[in-house]
Each structure stands twice: as structure tokens, then as C-alpha cells.
Amino acid sequence: MGVFGGYTYLNLSVTRVVAIRTPGMSLADADAPFLGSEGRAPVHCPDRRDRNIAATLRGLRYGWRILGATSLPELDDAVVEIATWRDGLPPLEESSDDQLLDAATGMMAMISRIFAVHLAITGGTGIGLDALRRVTGHQGTARRRSRAPDPMSLLGGLGAVDSADPAADLWDLGRLVRSDNGLGTHFDAGLADLNARLRADAAASNFVAAFDRFLGRHGARGPNEWEMGCDVWGTAPELPLALVDRMRHADEDHSPEIRGRRTDRRTRGGRGRGPTSGPVPRTVAVRPGTAVHHVANKGAGTLQDDPGRGHPRGPIAPSRAGPEDRRTSPRGVAG
């Protein structure tokens, strides 16, 4: 997969072959996470190598292992490795162009290896979510699907969601501003030069320290963060400050912690509801600590999600698309 000029290029043949080799899974199931219901991707061109009994058996064994696992040590190891690498980077302000280039190119081997872990984890996410979808009735007739609870509502209050950490930290920063009239005055004056004004004000030092910790932890996040040419929070602090400005006006009942507890009570009580769903069957239980929890709530969001960002859409080019399907417009078939 690559992101060029803000557009994502995916090899859909990989996920489609996985679908072919997985009993009960369809090509539409494989495309849905990337394309939704658009159905505008090129038609898959079958190949005799698509079906492989040995690969199917290995996939089923992996699926059962994911569903029963209580930890993801490979993911935990990757998180520690990335944090160690980041802490060892030279200070940006004191680095030459050559040093920055060496730091960027030197990480490629590590990133390539960890991205393989990411692909395995997100594949496990699909296993867990598909199991929930089937158990809760998202199969069969249209009437049955319309009455089924939203599987994501079953996962909403489980906690330990790494991708939710930026939102929680932004909320805390917003509370700091809301409780301090001096900080509020800075924000009321507008976002222009806000970062500089805060740093020049000794009375704002506690907020600046908290904000710097936020940037140190989440500075690589931001809108369209998969595109290396786009600013992220660390390179454009005004982006997260704009989010803090909006969050400072929110009432306390919008707190991620409060909303999480509310969702958790609904989930554990077996009464969670989707947008048009009926009650969640009490036979459905997603136990915190299992891989359905870890994978769906931790692994999938670690590298992709951030508050307020939509998923980029771009040209789709399956590797075995027919000649007429290889042509894509500059904006892509999904753009």
C-alpha cells in the first residue's frame, strides 16, 4: 500500500484472495472496509492460484488463535520499539539536513517489519468483528440485518483503546483552558499566533508543558497523516490547538471517560443498541482482555485513527485487474 499526493493505493487482490480462502467470506466482505458500499472497484480476475487448501487451514488456525488469545505481545513489542527509536532521535532544531535524512531513511527497515505486524493485527480485527457481526445477526435476510445491533456498539465501552488516547488528552487540555480565565483570554483572541502567545506568557507555563507532552506523544498524528507531505500536529501545533479551542466549550457530559462508562454499562448489561437495532443478545459477550478486544480496540486504531479525520480515498488498482480496469482518473475510481 502507498499514499501519494493524498490518495491511497491498495492492492485489493491481496484481501480478495484472503476472502476466497476463508470459508463464509465473500469478495464484497473483503472490499467493504476499504470501499464501503460504493462497489466501484475493478472486478476481480480469478486465478487458479487463488484457492489453496493449505493456506485456508493455516488461516483458520490463525483465526482461532486470534479469537482465543489474551494478549498481543508482538504489538506490545512494536510499541516499545517505536517509542525507543523516537526517544533516540536527535533534537530537530539542532539537526542538519543530512542528519534528518539519515533518521528518515534509517527507520525504513524497522517500519517495514512493524508494518507487517500492523497488517496481521488489522487482519485479526476483521476476524473479531466478523464473528460479532455474524453472532449478532448481520447475516441473512434484510429484515434480520435491519434489526441487528451495531457490532461496534458492543466494543465502544471496553476501554484500552490506544487510538482514543489523543482525544482523551485533547479533552484534558480543553478542561485546563476552560478552568483558567487567563488561558481562555488567549484562546478568545483567536488562533492566529496562539502557540507563540501561550509560550510567551509565564502564567500559561503549566498548559504549555502539558501541550508539549501531548505533542511528544501524539505529534505524528493529524489530518491525512498517512501522507508524508502533509502537516501533522507536531509540525503544525495550531491544528491541535484548534481542537482544544472547540473542546473547551463542551459540557462535562461530553467527556470521553464519561461517555465510555455510559457505553460500557449498556454493553455489559446486554442492552446496547445500534442506530436502528434491537437489544443486544445476552449471548454476545466480548470479554476485555481477549484478542477480540485487543485487536478490535487496540491494534486496528493504533496506526490509522485520529479524532476528526475521515479515511482517505484514492485510486484502487488490484494487481490482477483486467487491462480496461487499470486505467484510473487523476482523482481515482473512488475519489
SULFEN-V558330 format. One record per backbone hydrogen bond with DSSP energy under -1.0 kcal/mol. NH is the residue of the N-H (numbers start at 1). CO is the residue of the C=O. E is the energy in kcal/mol with one decimal. If there is no record, write none. Layout:
# SULFEN-V558330
NH;CO;E, NH;CO;E
This chain:
# SULFEN-V558330
2;9;-1.6, 4;7;-2.3, 7;4;-1.8, 9;2;-3.2, 12;10;-1.2, 14;11;-1.4, 16;12;-2.4, 17;13;-2.3, 18;14;-1.9, 19;15;-2.0, 20;16;-2.3, 21;17;-1.9, 22;19;-1.1, 25;22;-2.0, 30;26;-1.5, 31;27;-2.1, 32;28;-2.1, 34;31;-1.4, 35;31;-2.7, 36;32;-2.5, 38;35;-1.7, 50;47;-2.2, 56;52;-2.4, 57;53;-2.5, 58;54;-2.2, 59;55;-2.5, 60;56;-2.4, 61;57;-2.2, 62;58;-2.3, 63;59;-2.5, 64;60;-2.3, 65;61;-1.9, 66;62;-2.5, 67;63;-2.4, 68;64;-1.6, 69;65;-1.2, 76;72;-2.0, 77;73;-2.8, 78;74;-1.6, 79;75;-2.3, 80;76;-2.0, 81;77;-2.5, 82;78;-2.6, 83;79;-2.2, 84;80;-2.5, 85;81;-2.4, 86;82;-2.7, 87;83;-2.3, 88;84;-1.1, 89;86;-1.4, 95;92;-1.2, 100;96;-2.2, 101;97;-2.4, 102;98;-2.5, 103;99;-2.2, 104;100;-2.0, 105;101;-2.7, 106;102;-2.3, 108;105;-1.3, 111;107;-2.9, 112;108;-2.7, 113;109;-1.9, 114;110;-2.7, 115;111;-2.6, 116;112;-1.2, 117;113;-1.1, 118;114;-2.3, 119;115;-2.4, 120;116;-1.9, 121;117;-2.7, 122;118;-2.8, 123;119;-2.0, 124;120;-1.9, 125;121;-1.8, 126;122;-1.6, 127;123;-1.3, 128;124;-2.3, 129;125;-2.8, 130;126;-2.5, 131;127;-2.1, 132;128;-2.0, 133;129;-2.7, 134;130;-2.3, 135;131;-2.3, 136;132;-2.5, 138;133;-3.2, 145;141;-2.2, 146;142;-2.3, 147;143;-1.1, 153;150;-1.3, 154;151;-1.1, 158;155;-1.4, 164;161;-1.6, 165;162;-1.5, 168;164;-2.1, 169;165;-2.7, 170;166;-2.7, 171;167;-2.1, 172;168;-2.0, 173;169;-2.1, 174;170;-2.3, 175;171;-2.0, 176;172;-1.9, 177;173;-1.9, 178;174;-2.3, 179;175;-1.8, 180;177;-1.2, 184;180;-2.5, 185;181;-2.1, 186;182;-1.5, 187;183;-2.2, 188;184;-2.7, 189;185;-1.2, 190;187;-1.7, 194;191;-1.9, 197;193;-2.4, 198;194;-2.5, 199;195;-1.9, 200;196;-1.5, 204;201;-1.7, 205;202;-1.5, 208;204;-2.6, 209;205;-2.5, 210;206;-2.1, 211;207;-2.9, 212;208;-2.6, 213;209;-1.9, 214;210;-2.0, 215;211;-2.5, 216;212;-2.4, 217;213;-1.7, 218;214;-3.3, 219;215;-1.8, 221;218;-2.2, 225;222;-1.2, 227;224;-1.8, 230;227;-1.9, 233;221;-3.4, 234;219;-2.8, 236;232;-1.8, 239;236;-2.5, 241;237;-2.0, 242;238;-1.7, 243;239;-1.2, 244;240;-2.5, 245;241;-2.3, 246;242;-1.5, 247;243;-2.6, 248;244;-2.1, 249;246;-1.0, 250;247;-1.4, 254;251;-1.9, 255;252;-2.0, 259;255;-2.7, 260;256;-2.2, 261;257;-2.3, 262;258;-2.1, 263;259;-2.4, 264;260;-2.6, 265;261;-2.3, 266;262;-1.8, 267;263;-2.6, 268;264;-2.9, 269;265;-1.8, 270;267;-1.3, 271;266;-2.3, 278;147;-2.1, 284;281;-1.8, 290;287;-2.0, 291;69;-2.3, 294;290;-2.9, 295;291;-3.4, 296;292;-1.2, 297;293;-2.5, 298;294;-2.5, 299;294;-1.8, 300;295;-2.1, 302;298;-1.1, 305;301;-1.1, 309;306;-1.6, 317;10;-1.2, 321;318;-1.6, 325;322;-1.4, 332;329;-1.5
